[in-house]
Amino acid sequence: MLHVTAGIIFNKGRLLIGKRRNEGNLPGLWELPGGKCDPGETPQESLARELKEELGVEATIGGLYTTVHHQWESGEFELHAYFVTIDTLPGSDTWHDEIRYIEKQGLRDYDYCPSDMKIINSLETDWEEYT
């Protein structure tokens, strides 16, 4: 089973999301930043590495928020979502076409990857507890 990570990054009550490039898997959909775990890597190590590669930030990986299971035609994977604190705001992104911080009232204004949507649904309910 493939293991994938996602970072829940809040700043001033807003959540960081990224829009996938218009090429490859799930083009143009929005997601929480993160990526696939390399062999021998823990999900926390993977997430810190992915955030450094994609956003150019040093990340402190906090507690696990949730793990969701998702089935694709090509196989099954687990998406581990962690709370993350970053050292600076990302200035650019090498993976996404666009990144932005959104407020709770705009959470439903985006088309998310199906696996991320499961996390977004939970975050909408828990928003005030974590911001």
Secondary structure, DSSP 8 states (H G I E B T S, - for coil): -EEEEEEEEEETTEEEEEEE-SSSSSTT-EE-SEEE--TT--HHHHHHHHHHHHH---EEEEEEEEEEEEEETTEEEEEEEEEEEESS-----SSEEEEEEE-GGGGGGS-B-HHHHHHHHHHHHHHHHH-
